[in-house]
């Protein structure tokens, strides 16, 4: 069991260390350049779509706005992340049983 914990600790230190940071920053930079800074160039249009209430053709009773859809997706993402971070703490590996000789 101690060998397994040592293996997990070693893999954890390597995965969550500099390689992951380099991968995240590199991916963000590559996407920013390949998409020609879309997160900056389209930001005002995205904010307009999300925050300004407007009447669209075909709106019927029960339709939700863009802002309501955004908040629903955001709340689902946050709750899944919370569940994924809390539930593993309830899982406990069983202690090894000693056999009397």
Contact map, one row per residue, 1 for C-alpha under 8 A:
11111000000000000000000000000000000000000000000000000000000000000000000000000000000000000000000100000
11111100000000000000000000000000000000000000000000000000000000000000000000000000000000000000000000000
11111110000000000000000000000000000000000000000000000000000000000000000000000000000000000000000000000
11111111000000000000000000000000000000000000000000000000000000000000000000000000000000000000000000000
11111111100000000000000000000000000000000000000000000000000000000000000000000000000000000000000000000
01111111110000000000000000000000000000000000000000000000000000000000000000000000000000000000000000000
00111111111000000000000000000000000000000000000000000000000000000000000000000000000000000000000000000
00011111111100000000000000000000000000000000000000000000000000000000000000000000000000000000000000000
00001111111110000000000000000000000000000000000000000000000000000000000000000000000000000000000000000
00000111111111000000000000000000000000000000000000000000000000000000000000000000000000000000000000000
00000011111111100000000000000000000000000000000000000000000000000000000000000000000000000000000000000
00000001111111110000000000000000000000000000000000000000000000000000000000000000000000000000000000000
00000000111111111000000000000000000000000000000000000000000000000000000000000000000000000000000000000
00000000011111111110000000000000000000000000000000000000000000000000000000000000000000000000000000000
00000000001111111111000000000000000000000000000000000000000000000000000000000000000000000000000000000
00000000000111111111100000000000000000000000000000000000000000000000000000000000000000000000000000000
00000000000011111111100000000000000000000000000000000000000000000000000000000000000000000000000000000
00000000000001111111110000000000000000000000000000000000000000000000000000000000000000000000000000000
00000000000001111111111000000000000000000000000000000000000000000000000000000000000000000000000000000
00000000000000111111111100000000000000000000000000000000000000000000000000000000000000000000000000000
00000000000000011111111110000000000000000000000000000000000000000000000000000000000000000000000000000
00000000000000000111111111000000000000000000000000000000000000000000000000000000000000000000000000000
00000000000000000011111111100000000000000000000000000000000000000000000000000000000000000000000000000
00000000000000000001111111110000000000000000000000000000000000000000000000000000000000000000000000000
00000000000000000000111111111000000000000000000000000000000000000000000000000000000000000000000000000
00000000000000000000011111111100000000000000000000000000000000000000000000000000000000000000000000000
00000000000000000000001111111110000000000000000000000000000000000000000000000000000000000000000000000
00000000000000000000000111111111000000000000000000000000000000000000000000000000000000000000000000000
00000000000000000000000011111111100000000000000000000000000000000000000000000000000000000000000000000
00000000000000000000000001111111110000000000000000000000000000000000000000000000000000000000000000000
00000000000000000000000000111111111000000000000000000000000000000000000000000000000000000000000000000
00000000000000000000000000011111111111100000000000000000000000000000000000000000000000000000000000000
00000000000000000000000000001111111110000000000000000000000000000000000000000000000000000000000000000
00000000000000000000000000000111111110000000000000000000000000000000000000000000000000000000000000000
00000000000000000000000000000011111111000000000000000000000000000000000000000000000000000000000000000
00000000000000000000000000000001111111000000000000000000000000000000000000000000000000000000000000000
00000000000000000000000000000001111111111000000000000000000000000000000000000000000000000000000000000
00000000000000000000000000000001001111111110000000000000000000000000000000000000000000000000000000000
00000000000000000000000000000001000011111110000000000000000000000000000000000000000000000000000000000
00000000000000000000000000000000000011111110000000000000000000000000000000000000000000000000000000000
00000000000000000000000000000000000011111111000000000000000000000000000000000000000000000000000000000
00000000000000000000000000000000000001111111110000000000000000000000000000000000000000000000000000000
00000000000000000000000000000000000001111111111000000000000000000000000000000000000000000000000000000
00000000000000000000000000000000000000001111111100000000000000000000000000000000000000000000000000000
00000000000000000000000000000000000000000111111110000000000000000000000000000000000000000000000000000
00000000000000000000000000000000000000000111111111000000000000000000000000000000000000000000000000000
00000000000000000000000000000000000000000011111111110000000000000000000000000000000000000000000000000
00000000000000000000000000000000000000000001111111110000000000000000000000000000000000000000000000000
00000000000000000000000000000000000000000000111111110000000000000110000000000000000000000000000000000
00000000000000000000000000000000000000000000011111110000000000000110010000000000000000000000000000000
00000000000000000000000000000000000000000000001111111000000000000110000000000000000000000000000000000
00000000000000000000000000000000000000000000001111111100000000000000000000000000000000000000000000000
00000000000000000000000000000000000000000000000000111110000000001000000000000000000000000000000000000
00000000000000000000000000000000000000000000000000011111000000000000000000000000000000000000000000000
00000000000000000000000000000000000000000000000000001111101000000000000000000000000000000000000000000
00000000000000000000000000000000000000000000000000000111111000000000000000000000000000000000000000000
00000000000000000000000000000000000000000000000000000011111000000000000000000000000000000000000000000
00000000000000000000000000000000000000000000000000000001111100000000000000000000000000000000000000000
00000000000000000000000000000000000000000000000000000011111110100000000000000000000000000000000000000
00000000000000000000000000000000000000000000000000000000011111100000000000000000000000000000000000000
00000000000000000000000000000000000000000000000000000000001111100000000000000000000000000000000000000
00000000000000000000000000000000000000000000000000000000000111110000000000000000000000000000000000000
00000000000000000000000000000000000000000000000000000000001111111000000000000000000000000000000000000
00000000000000000000000000000000000000000000000000000000000001111101100000000000000000000000000000000
00000000000000000000000000000000000000000000000000001000000000111111100000000000000000000000000000000
00000000000000000000000000000000000000000000000011100000000000011111110000000000000000000000000000000
00000000000000000000000000000000000000000000000011100000000000001111111000000000000000000000000000000
00000000000000000000000000000000000000000000000000000000000000011111111100000000000000000000000000000
00000000000000000000000000000000000000000000000000000000000000011111111110000000000000000000000000000
00000000000000000000000000000000000000000000000001000000000000000111111111000000000000000000000000000
00000000000000000000000000000000000000000000000000000000000000000011111111100000000000000000000000000
00000000000000000000000000000000000000000000000000000000000000000001111111110000000000000000000000000
00000000000000000000000000000000000000000000000000000000000000000000111111111000000000000000000000000
00000000000000000000000000000000000000000000000000000000000000000000011111111100000000000000000000000
00000000000000000000000000000000000000000000000000000000000000000000001111111110000000000000000000000
00000000000000000000000000000000000000000000000000000000000000000000000111111111000000000000000000000
00000000000000000000000000000000000000000000000000000000000000000000000011111111100000000000000000000
00000000000000000000000000000000000000000000000000000000000000000000000001111111110000000000000000000
00000000000000000000000000000000000000000000000000000000000000000000000000111111111000000000000000000
00000000000000000000000000000000000000000000000000000000000000000000000000011111111100000000000000000
00000000000000000000000000000000000000000000000000000000000000000000000000001111111110000000000000000
00000000000000000000000000000000000000000000000000000000000000000000000000000111111111000000000000000
00000000000000000000000000000000000000000000000000000000000000000000000000000011111111100000000000000
00000000000000000000000000000000000000000000000000000000000000000000000000000001111111110000000000000
00000000000000000000000000000000000000000000000000000000000000000000000000000000111111111000000000000
00000000000000000000000000000000000000000000000000000000000000000000000000000000011111111100000000000
00000000000000000000000000000000000000000000000000000000000000000000000000000000001111111110000000000
00000000000000000000000000000000000000000000000000000000000000000000000000000000000111111110000000000
00000000000000000000000000000000000000000000000000000000000000000000000000000000000011111111000000000
00000000000000000000000000000000000000000000000000000000000000000000000000000000000001111111000000000
00000000000000000000000000000000000000000000000000000000000000000000000000000000000000111111100000000
00000000000000000000000000000000000000000000000000000000000000000000000000000000000000001111110000000
00000000000000000000000000000000000000000000000000000000000000000000000000000000000000000011111000000
00000000000000000000000000000000000000000000000000000000000000000000000000000000000000000001111100000
00000000000000000000000000000000000000000000000000000000000000000000000000000000000000000000111110000
10000000000000000000000000000000000000000000000000000000000000000000000000000000000000000000011111000
00000000000000000000000000000000000000000000000000000000000000000000000000000000000000000000001111100
00000000000000000000000000000000000000000000000000000000000000000000000000000000000000000000000111110
00000000000000000000000000000000000000000000000000000000000000000000000000000000000000000000000011111
00000000000000000000000000000000000000000000000000000000000000000000000000000000000000000000000001111
00000000000000000000000000000000000000000000000000000000000000000000000000000000000000000000000000111
